[in-house]
Amino acid sequence: MHIEFRHLRTIKAIHDTGGLARAADRLGITQSALSHQIRGIEDQAGVELFVRRSKPMKLSAAGRRLLEAAERILPMVDDIEAEFAGLRTGRAGRLHIAIECHACFEWLLPVLEQFRRAWPEIDIDIRPGRAFDALAALRREEVDVVISSDPEEDAETVFTPLFDYEPVFVAGAGHRLAGKPFVTAEDFRGETLICYPVDRSRLDVFTELLTPAGVEPAVIRRVELTAVILLLVASHRGVTVLPDWVLRGIRTGADHVTRRITEGGLTRRLYAATRAGEESRPFMAHLIRLARQEAVKLQRTSEV
């Protein structure tokens, strides 16, 4: 047998309306075409689908079996059609995000909350990029966006700038370095450096300062949560380096002092990496706008 979706819709329409004429109107075809379609199905099946000369038309046992299939299958087909329509119009899709910047969880969550309200049909997921090669996963289409501060030369990937930030030195009030206008790499010798539990290649304090200078802190202590890092720093258990936007959002108090790193400071840029051509998809473009707006809000918070 060769059963098509139109055959299932025909059985359902006749059952619902109780007659050929009304079913034909619902399906938008002639009554003659509908009768021909029924005969074709019955010829294939070798059984009658309707009890002849009954008014309203009644399904036979075989017809009821086909109706059961129609009632189970057609809603699934309708759901798929609606999903594909959403994909074509950009209202539906997948947004799986990998984050190479550990602190970005705190910045990204309010962005995603706004995004979720605007795009409820988009499937959102977050994966910590430190657990795997995020950019390789992007190319394999395992994720759709990578939040990173380390752009690469790759024709398949587009790095869209989100915002600039400055890594800032943080110590407890009264720390020996509190009186300096800025800190240098040498100032970290003998210090306990508290940082996120990620590879050195993902930490600005190493890539931009310590590694090029050949300086190694006395102790490296890895802590997951920003709030705990700041608590330890305030208790003089060590020093840290955090993005300035993290400190704006948390509003450090009198227990902390912040200093620029080097006299001119360091400037870094955060990017949204996407597969080439996908950065202009409506929901992706909206995510990038929201991310930039959140950065502006953090900047204003720091100026209040």
N, C-alpha and C positions, 0 to 999 in steps of 0.2 A: 504493500500500500504506500501511496505517496500523499500523506496528509499535509496540507499547508495551513498557515495561520488563518487564511481567509475561510477555510472550511470550518475551523473551530469557531470563528466569529459568526458564520452562517448558522450553525447549530444553536449557538447561544442566542442569536437574534430571534430565530423562529420560536424557541422555547419561551423567551421573555415576552414576545408580542402575541403569540398564539396563532399566527397566520402568515402566509407568504407575502401578501400585499404589504402589511405593516412592516414585516421584516425587511422587505426589499427597500421600502422608504428609509428605514433606519440605516441600511447599508449603502444607500445611494446607487442601487442598480435596479434594472427592470425585473419584474416578476418572472418573465420568461428566462432571463439569465440565471435567476436564483433557482428556478426549477431544474434547469440544465445542470447547475452545479451540484444539486442534491443527487440527481441521477448519476452523475459522475462519481460521487463519493460511494454511493450504494453499489455501483458496478465494481469499483475497486474492492470494497469490503465483502461483496457477495451476500450481504444481508440488507434488509430494509431498516432504515433509521427511524421511520415514522409509522404510526398505526394509520393505515389508509382510511379515508372517509370518516375521520373523526373531527369534530369541531368543538372547541379549538383544536388545532393540530397537537397530537400527543406523540411523545417520543416512544419508540420501542425500547426493549431492554438494551439492544445494541446502541441505540441513539442516546440513552441515558448514560451509557459508558463513555461515549464520546463527549457528552456534555460535562461529565466529571473532569475529563481531561482538559476541556476548554476552560472550565472555571479555575483549574489549577494553573494552567500554562499562561493564559492570556494576561492575568495581572502581572506575571513576571516579565512578559514581553513589553507590557506598557511601562513598567518601571525602567527597563533597559532603554526604551525609546526616550523616556523623559531624561534619563541620565545622559544619554548621548546628545540630546538637544541642549542640555546644560553645558556639556563640554564644547559644543559648537559655538554657543553664545558666550562662553567664558564664565558662566555663573557657577559651574561645577568643576571639580578637578581635585588634584592632590597637591598638598604643600608640606613635604617632609623636609625639615630643616636640620642641618648639622651645624653645631656651634664649636668653632675652634677656640673662641675667646671664652674662658671659663666664667668671667664676671658678667658676660652678656646675658646670662639667664635673668638677672635682676632687671636689666634694661628691656629685654625682649618680651617678657611676660605681659606687661601692660600694652605693648604694641599688638600682641596676638589677641588680647582680649577685645580690643577695638576692631581688629580684623575679623574675628569670629562673628561679631554682631553684623558686620557689613557683608560677609560672605559665608552664610551659615551652611551652604552646601559643599564647601571646600573641606576635604579631609586633612586635618592638621596633625602633625606629629613632630616631636623634637628629639633629636639624638645627639648626645655629647660627642663632638668630633674628635676629642682626645682619645676615644676608644678605638678608632679606626682611621684609615686614610680618607678623610672627608672628600677631598677633591677627586680622588679616584672613584669614590662612590657616586659622586655627582655625574661623572662621565659614564658610569655604568647605569645611570638612571635609578639608583637605589635611594637617592635623596634628590631634592629639587632646588635647594638653596643651601649655600654654605656661608656662614657668617665668619669672616676671617680678616685679619690685618696683614696677611702675607700674600699679596697677589703674585701670580705666576704668569709667565709668557705661555699662552695656550690658545690656539686658534678656536678650540671648541668651547672655551669658557669666557664669559664676560664678567668682569669685576666692576660692579656699579658702586661708586663711592656713596657711603652713608653719611659719615661725619668724621671730623678730625677730633682727636683728643690728646691730652698730655699725661704721660705717666708721672706720678707725683710721689715723692718720698714722704712717708708718714712715720713719726716717732712719738713716744710718750712725752708729755709735758716735762720739762726739766732735763731731757736727754742731752748728752754732751754735744750733739750736733745742732741743738735747737737755736744756738746763737749764730749759726752760719747763714748767710743769705741764700746759699744753694749748696748742694752736696755733689761730690764727684765719685768716681769709681773707688778711689783710694779710701774714702770714708767708710766703705763697707767692710774693710779688713777688720777682723776681730769681732764683727757683729753677727748676731743671730738674725738671719733673713727669713721672715715668715711669708710664705707664698702659697698659691693654689697648687693642688696636686696634679700638675701637668708637666710635660716635658719642658726642659729649658728652652727648646727651640720655639715654644709658644709663650714665653714670658719676656716682656719688653725689657725688664731690668737686666736680663742676661744678654739678649740679642743686641740691644742698643747701647749697653753700658759695660757690664762686667766682663763678658767674654772678649770683646775687642780689646779691653784694657788688660786682660790676663789676670783679673782680680777674682779671688775666691773668698766668700764669707766664711767665718769660723764655723757656723752651723747653718744648715738649711732645714727649716721646719715647715712641713706641708700641712695646710689646713683647708678644709672644704668650704666653710662658710665665711663670707666677708665680715659679718657681725662678730664672729669669734676671732678672726684675725685682728680686728680693731680692739677687741677686749684685751687680747694678749699684748698688743702694742701699748695700750694705755697702762697695763700692769708692768711695763718695762721688761717684758719677756722676749723682746726682739723689735725689729723695725720691718717695714714693708714698703712696697711700691705698688700703687693702685692707679687705675685710670681716673682722671679728674672727675669724670661724670659719675663714677661710683661714689666718690666722696660728696658730690653735690646732692645725690639722692638720699644719702644716709645722714648728712649734716653732722659732721664730726664736732665734738664739743671741746671744752676747755682741757680735757685730758689728752688731747692730741696736738701736735704741731705738724705743719706741712711745709715742705720746701721743694723748690724746683730742682730738677736733676740737671746739672751743669748750669753755667751762667745763663745761657740762652734758652734753656729748657729743651725738652724733647717733644717732637710732634709726630704723632702716629695717625693713621687713617684706617677706619673700619669699612669693609666692603661687603656687599652681598654678591656672592659668586653664583651665577646661573649658567645653564647651557645656552650657547649662542642662539639668539632669536627668541628665547623664552622670557627675557627681561621685559619685553613689551606686552606680554599677556596682561589683560586688564587686572586680574587679581594680584599678579606679581608686581605690577607697577604701583598698585595701591599699597601693598605691603611696604615697598620702598619709601613711598611718600609718608606713611605712618611712622616708619622708623626715623626718618629725618625730622618729622614734627616732634617726636618724643625727645630727640636730642636737643631741639630748640627749647622745649619745656624744661629740661634739666639745666640748660644754660641760664634760663630766666630764674630758676629756683636759686641758683648760686648767687645771683645778683641782688636778690631781695634782702 
